[in-house]
Amino acid sequence: MDFTAEPLSEDSLLLRFGATIDPAINARVHAAAARMRAAQLPGITEIAPAYASLLLCFEQGSGSFFEKESGSFRRAVESILAAVSGQNEPDPFSGREIDIPVCYGGAHGPDLVDIAQHAGLDVYQVIERHAAREYMVAMLGFAPGFPYLLGLDRALHTPRRLTPRTRVPAGSVAIGGSQTGIYPRELPGGWMLIGRTPLALFDPQRDPPCLLAPGDRVRFRAIDAGEFIAMRESPQ
């Protein structure tokens, strides 16, 4: 499993598997993350996958795995290499499958018509195509619980807004370039809004607080405005 390793700080290491948004590269990242967790190497406090890299955080000043002394970086990389190499490739799609209900269009999806025009489709075809795919949570980022999802139909790839909104409602389902994602709370943002889910993507009182995790699979399901209100009012 080829990668490069570089110190990111005195207590973190970054493994790079590539430099592009690519499902195959992201699958390698998640496979490496799974192996690192299974190896339970001492001193590692966090394993955070991204599109093409994997961040490893270590106990600050523990001296158990990653130190400043000569040779410690080489030993750390050798231990990591041993943990992620020489084993059968784990299933990169072994995460949970999560159903996300979405009320598309209208006030919840003010950019749906623009996306349809950009794609040369009608709004119902956009909804059908968006909800027909299975998506992979490539990573969480931007804000706690914000999932970057791989698998968007190429016909729906749409540039971001020229002028970002100062407020995007929590639960907004959006498209930005070749990606789709969900705003976990009210935030500024420049992605194109196509709908909104009544589910809470992030709740600090919940364990775990994030509804989705890297490696999970997501399917969107269209609901109407009445269902949206009913689900928003019911306990989650």
N, C-alpha and C positions, 0 to 999 in steps of 0.2 A: 504494500500500500504506500505509494510514493507521496511524500510531503516534504516541506521544508519547515524548519523550526527556528524561531527567533525570540529572544527575550523581549517582552513587551513592557515590563517594569521589573523591579527587583523581586517581585513575588508573583509574576505571571509569565506564561509562555504561550506563544501563538503558533499553531500548526497551520500551514497554508497548503491546501490541496489543489488550488487553481486560482483563477482570477476572473471568472465569469459566472453569470447566473446560469447554471446548467443542472438539470435534474440528476445526471449521472455523477457529477462532482458532489452535489449535495448528498446523494445517497452514500458516497464514500465518507463524507463528514459524519453522517449519523452512524454509519457502521463503526467508525473509529471511536465515536463517543460511547457507543454501547460497549465496545471492548475495554475502553478505559474505565468505565464504571464497573465492569465485571472484574477487572484486574485489581481494583481497590488498592492502587499504589499509595504509599503513605504520604501524608502531607497535602494531598490535593483537596481543596475545599469546594471547588466549583468547576464544572465542565459545561461550557456554553457553546453550542454549535451555531454557526452562521451559514450563509450560502456556500462559501468555499473555504472556510477556516474554522478552527476549533480553538477556543480560548481555555487554557488551564490556569486556575488560580491556586496558589499555595498558601499554607499557613505562614503568616508573616513572622520571620525570625525564628521559625521552628527548627531550622537546620536539618530537618528529617529527610528532605528530598532535593531541594533546590537552593544552593548556597552560592555565594559570590566567589568562594575559593577556586583556584585553578583546577580545571577538570570536572567541576561539579555540573556545568552545563552539558558537557559531553556525556557524563554518566546519566543525567536526566533524560537526554535525547535517546540514549541507548535503551534505557528502561521503557520509555514510551514506545520506541520502535518494537521492542520485544512484545509489548502489550497489544499492539495493533497489527502485528504481522504474523504470518505463518499459521493462520487459522482459517477455517472455512468462512466465507463471507456471510455474515448474518443477514437476515431478511431486512432490507431497508424500509419496508412498509409494514413493520410489525407493531406500529403504534395503534392507539385506539381509533375507532371510526366514530366521528361525532357528527350528529345531524344538527344543522343550523337553519332554523326557520327564518325566512326573509320576506318582508313586505316590500315588493319591488315598485319603483316608480312613484309618481305623485309627490307629495311633500317629503316622503322618505327617500326618494331617489330623484332629485331634481335634475341630474345630468343624464338620465336614462335616454331621453330623446336625442340628445347630442351624440351619445355613444352610438345609438342606432343609425343616425345619419352618417357618422364617420365610418361605420362598418358597412353601410349600404343595406341595412336590414330594417325590419320593423321592430318595435319595442318587444313584441311577444317572442320574436325569434331571438332577441338578445337575452331575454329572461330564460327561454328554453335552453339556449346554449350555455349560459352561465350555470344553470342548475343541473345540467346534464353531466358535468365533469366531476371526477374525484380529484380533490386537491391534497397536496402534501404540505404540512406546516414545515417550511424550510427553516424558519427561525422565528424567535420573538425579538422585537426591537422597537425603536422609536419611542415607545411608551410602554409601561408594564402591561403585558397581556396582548399587545398588538401582534397578530400573526401575519407573517409574509407567506403567501400561499402560492405554490407552484402548480401549474396545470391549466392555466387559463387558455381557452380556445383562442388560436391565433387571430381569428377574425375580430375578436373583441379587444385586441391590443389598442390602447388609446392613450395619447399623450396626456400628461397632467395639465391642470388648469394653468393658464398664464398668470392668473392672480389667485393665490391661495385664499381660502376662506379663513377668517379669524376664529370662527367657531363651527366645528363639525359635531353634530349630535352623537352621543354615545350609542354604539351599536350600528353605526353607519357602515354599510358594505360598499366597498369602493374599488375602482380600477385605476391603477397608475402604471402606464406603460404596458409591460408584459405581465404585470402582477395584479393579483387581487388581494384584498385584506379587509380587516374589520377594525374600526376605531373602538377601543375599549372604554373610552370615556370622552366627554366633551373636550375637544382639542382643536387647535388650528391645523389646517391641512390643505394640500393642493390636489388630492386625488379626486377622480370623478365619482360622484355618489350615485349609485344605482338602486339602493334599497336600504333597509334597516332591519336588524334583528332585535327581538325583545329580550334576548338572553344577555346576561351580564358577563362580559368577557373577563373582567377583573373585579374582584371583591376582596379587599384586604382582610375581611373577617372570615373568609372561606379558606378551607384547607384542602388542596392548595389554592392560593388566591387566583391563579390564572385558569380559565376554563380549558384552554388549549395548551399543548406542550409540543416542542419540536419533535417531529416524527409522527405526529398524529395525522390521520386522514380525515378530511372534511367533505361533507356533501351538503349543498344548499337545497332547501325545500321552500317553494313559493307558498306564501300564506296571504290571506286578504287582511284588510284593515281591522275587521272585527276580531279575527284571531290574534292579530298583533296586540290589540288593546287587552284582550282577555289574558294573554300570556304575560303581558307586562304587569298586570294586576295580581297574578297568581304567584305564590312563593316559588322561588327557584331553588 
